């Protein structure tokens, strides 16, 4: 995800992967989301799932339940 948004080619690759996954009835998790711009681009491309430092830094398992309790959603 570091280069998403940096070039039109990078965006087209992500769009192609998402289109392929949809045509195969698969879900995609975008990894490495590090900033709001990347997250917004993924929202616009209708990517359903993402992970990365922008959403949460690595945490201990004991903290995971608390994080789930916040029910933070990035979907528009």
N, CA, C and O of each residue as an XYZ file, in Angstrom:
304
protein
N       0.804     -1.194      0.000
C       0.000      0.000      0.000
C       0.849      1.260      0.000
O       0.313      2.348     -0.210
N       2.133      1.158      0.224
C       2.941      2.356      0.329
C       2.872      3.205     -0.926
O       3.009      4.426     -0.849
N       2.664      2.593     -2.069
C       2.699      3.358     -3.302
C       1.319      3.659     -3.864
O       1.218      4.323     -4.895
N       0.250      3.192     -3.220
C      -1.073      3.495     -3.753
C      -1.267      5.007     -3.751
O      -0.973      5.683     -2.764
N      -1.750      5.512     -4.838
C      -1.935      6.946     -4.953
C      -0.721      7.670     -5.488
O      -0.800      8.845     -5.847
N       0.407      6.973     -5.543
C       1.613      7.636     -6.031
C       1.646      7.703     -7.556
O       2.250      8.608     -8.132
N       0.994      6.742     -8.202
C       0.918      6.756     -9.666
C      -0.433      6.215    -10.104
O      -1.093      5.479     -9.370
N      -0.830      6.590    -11.307
C      -2.062      6.049    -11.870
C      -1.935      4.543    -12.069
O      -2.909      3.803    -11.932
N      -0.712      4.096    -12.398
C      -0.485      2.666    -12.611
C      -0.740      1.871    -11.330
O      -1.342      0.798    -11.380
N      -0.294      2.379    -10.200
C      -0.512      1.697     -8.920
C      -2.009      1.599     -8.612
O      -2.485      0.558     -8.159
N      -2.742      2.678     -8.858
C      -4.190      2.653     -8.637
C      -4.877      1.654     -9.550
O      -5.800      0.956     -9.130
N      -4.435      1.585    -10.784
C      -5.040      0.652    -11.733
C      -4.789     -0.796    -11.325
O      -5.660     -1.648    -11.499
N      -3.616     -1.079    -10.788
C      -3.322     -2.433    -10.304
C      -4.262     -2.808     -9.164
O      -4.808     -3.911     -9.141
N      -4.449     -1.891     -8.223
C      -5.359     -2.164     -7.105
C      -6.782     -2.347     -7.613
O      -7.474     -3.271     -7.185
N      -7.229     -1.483     -8.518
C      -8.572     -1.623     -9.092
C      -8.745     -2.962     -9.799
O      -9.799     -3.589     -9.697
N      -7.721     -3.397    -10.509
C      -7.786     -4.669    -11.228
C      -7.888     -5.841    -10.259
O      -8.667     -6.768    -10.482
N      -7.113     -5.803     -9.196
C      -7.172     -6.861     -8.185
C      -8.559     -6.910     -7.554
O      -9.124     -7.989     -7.375
N      -9.106     -5.750     -7.219
C     -10.441     -5.704     -6.623
C     -11.502     -6.223     -7.596
O     -12.399     -6.962     -7.192
N     -11.408     -5.847     -8.863
C     -12.361     -6.314     -9.866
C     -12.283     -7.829    -10.041
O     -13.309     -8.502    -10.142
N     -11.078     -8.352    -10.077
C     -10.894     -9.796    -10.201
C     -11.492    -10.517     -8.996
O     -12.194    -11.517     -9.148
N     -11.213    -10.010     -7.814
C     -11.754    -10.628     -6.600
C     -13.280    -10.609     -6.614
O     -13.910    -11.609     -6.268
N     -13.879     -9.495     -7.007
C     -15.347     -9.420     -7.073
C     -15.902    -10.424     -8.072
O     -16.916    -11.070     -7.807
N     -15.246    -10.558     -9.214
C     -15.747    -11.483    -10.233
C     -15.652    -12.933     -9.774
O     -16.398    -13.789    -10.249
N     -14.735    -13.209     -8.851
C     -14.577    -14.559     -8.305
C     -15.288    -14.717     -6.962
O     -15.134    -15.735     -6.287
N     -16.069    -13.700     -6.579
C     -16.809    -13.694     -5.315
C     -15.874    -13.895     -4.124
O     -16.166    -14.655     -3.201
N     -14.751    -13.199     -4.170
C     -13.759    -13.263     -3.098
C     -13.708    -11.924     -2.380
O     -14.063    -10.889     -2.943
N     -13.263    -11.958     -1.139
C     -13.058    -10.735     -0.381
C     -11.572    -10.388     -0.387
O     -10.717    -11.270     -0.478
N     -11.279     -9.101     -0.289
C      -9.903     -8.620     -0.321
C      -9.632     -7.825      0.953
O     -10.470     -7.044      1.405
N      -8.453     -8.038      1.520
C      -7.981     -7.224      2.637
C      -6.769     -6.437      2.129
O      -5.738     -7.012      1.781
N      -6.918     -5.129      2.095
C      -5.793     -4.276      1.714
C      -4.866     -4.169      2.915
O      -5.294     -3.792      4.006
N      -3.620     -4.495      2.717
C      -2.642     -4.475      3.811
C      -1.734     -3.262      3.692
O      -1.481     -2.759      2.597
N      -1.256     -2.809      4.826
C      -0.272     -1.741      4.845
C      -0.840     -0.345      4.706
O      -0.144      0.558      4.242
N      -2.097     -0.145      5.099
C      -2.697      1.188      5.027
C      -2.048      2.065      6.089
O      -2.156      1.789      7.284
N      -1.377      3.115      5.652
C      -0.591      3.937      6.565
C      -1.076      5.368      6.708
O      -0.572      6.104      7.556
N      -2.050      5.782      5.893
C      -2.535      7.158      6.031
C      -3.967      7.287      5.528
O      -4.507      6.382      4.892
N      -4.564      8.433      5.829
C      -5.968      8.673      5.479
C      -6.178      8.700      3.964
O      -7.218      8.254      3.480
N      -5.212      9.212      3.216
C      -5.348      9.254      1.760
C      -5.496      7.843      1.183
O      -6.355      7.607      0.334
N      -4.667      6.915      1.638
C      -4.768      5.532      1.167
C      -6.117      4.933      1.545
O      -6.742      4.243      0.740
N      -6.560      5.194      2.759
C      -7.835      4.669      3.215
C      -8.983      5.210      2.373
O      -9.887      4.464      1.997
N      -8.949      6.492      2.080
C     -10.004      7.097      1.270
C     -10.016      6.532     -0.148
O     -11.085      6.296     -0.710
N      -8.851      6.317     -0.721
C      -8.801      5.717     -2.054
C      -9.415      4.320     -2.055
O     -10.134      3.949     -2.982
N      -9.125      3.555     -1.015
C      -9.697      2.209     -0.908
C     -11.213      2.272     -0.747
O     -11.933      1.458     -1.325
N     -11.698      3.227      0.030
C     -13.152      3.415      0.175
C     -13.777      3.698     -1.181
O     -14.797      3.110     -1.540
N     -13.160      4.602     -1.930
C     -13.684      4.965     -3.246
C     -13.698      3.773     -4.198
O     -14.548      3.692     -5.084
N     -12.755      2.847     -4.013
C     -12.680      1.652     -4.862
C     -13.545      0.514     -4.313
O     -13.547     -0.591     -4.855
N     -14.281      0.798     -3.228
C     -15.183     -0.163     -2.593
C     -14.450     -1.400     -2.069
O     -14.958     -2.518     -2.161
N     -13.276     -1.191     -1.529
C     -12.552     -2.262     -0.856
C     -13.157     -2.404      0.537
O     -13.238     -1.431      1.286
N     -13.575     -3.603      0.876
C     -14.330     -3.819      2.112
C     -13.483     -3.914      3.369
O     -13.975     -3.617      4.458
N     -12.239     -4.314      3.251
C     -11.416     -4.549      4.430
C     -10.014     -3.979      4.236
O      -9.468     -3.962      3.133
N      -9.453     -3.511      5.355
C      -8.085     -2.994      5.310
C      -7.436     -3.193      6.671
O      -8.106     -3.323      7.695
N      -6.123     -3.212      6.645
C      -5.364     -3.260      7.890
C      -4.088     -2.474      7.682
O      -3.617     -2.302      6.558
N      -3.548     -2.011      8.765
C      -2.310     -1.259      8.686
C      -2.177     -0.316      9.858
O      -3.089     -0.185     10.675
N      -1.031      0.343      9.933
C      -0.724      1.233     11.054
C      -1.718      2.378     11.189
O      -1.939      2.867     12.297
N      -2.319      2.813     10.095
C      -3.287      3.907     10.185
C      -4.505      3.491     11.008
O      -5.110      4.321     11.686
N      -4.856      2.240     10.952
C      -6.033      1.743     11.679
C      -5.680      1.279     13.077
O      -6.458      1.483     14.009
N      -4.524      0.661     13.243
C      -4.070      0.225     14.565
C      -2.630     -0.252     14.468
O      -2.266     -0.977     13.543
N      -1.839      0.149     15.407
C      -0.494     -0.399     15.551
C      -0.619     -1.821     16.079
O      -1.670     -2.163     16.622
N       0.391     -2.659     15.951
C       0.335     -3.996     16.538
C       0.041     -3.891     18.040
O       0.582     -3.031     18.735
N      -0.819     -4.779     18.516
C      -1.217     -4.744     19.927
C      -1.147     -6.139     20.526
O      -1.124     -7.138     19.807
N      -1.112     -6.193     21.839
C      -1.135     -7.460     22.566
C      -2.527     -8.069     22.455
O      -3.511     -7.353     22.271
N      -2.604     -9.380     22.568
C      -3.895    -10.062     22.472
C      -4.881     -9.569     23.521
O      -6.086     -9.534     23.273
N      -4.377     -9.186     24.692
C      -5.264     -8.685     25.739
C      -5.919     -7.359     25.341
O      -7.006     -7.036     25.821
N      -5.266     -6.600     24.474
C      -5.817     -5.325     24.020
C      -6.776     -5.504     22.838
O      -7.564     -4.609     22.533
N      -6.708     -6.645     22.187
C      -7.492     -6.873     20.980
C      -8.994     -6.831     21.266
O      -9.758     -6.240     20.502
N      -9.410     -7.452     22.355
C     -10.833     -7.458     22.696
C     -11.334     -6.033     22.922
O     -12.439     -5.685     22.508
N     -10.527     -5.222     23.573
C     -10.907     -3.829     23.795
C     -11.046     -3.087     22.464
O     -11.981     -2.309     22.274
N     -10.112     -3.334     21.551
C     -10.181     -2.705     20.233
C     -11.452     -3.122     19.504
O     -12.115     -2.285     18.892
N     -11.794     -4.390     19.561
C     -13.024     -4.850     18.916
C     -14.247     -4.192     19.541
O     -15.233     -3.922     18.856
N     -14.180     -3.939     20.831
C     -15.294     -3.303     21.513
C     -15.567     -1.885     21.047
O     -16.674     -1.376     21.219
N     -14.561     -1.241     20.455
C     -14.769      0.113     19.951
C     -15.580      0.103     18.660
O     -16.166      1.113     18.271
N     -15.603     -1.049     18.008
C     -16.336     -1.242     16.761
C     -16.024     -0.142     15.746
O     -16.904      0.329     15.026
N     -14.768      0.249     15.709
C     -14.322      1.256     14.751
C     -14.519      0.740     13.338
O     -14.026     -0.332     12.989
N     -15.216      1.474     12.551
C     -15.463      1.075     11.169
C     -14.942      2.152     10.234
O     -15.161      3.344     10.453
N     -14.272      1.731      9.221
C     -13.766      2.699      8.257
C     -14.616      2.742      7.003
O     -14.392      3.576      6.125
N     -15.592      1.847      6.913
C     -16.455      1.818      5.717
C     -17.319      3.070      5.656
O     -17.825      3.559      6.666
N     -17.466      3.558      4.457
C     -18.289      4.764      4.263
C     -19.760      4.421      4.311
O     -20.605      5.305      4.168
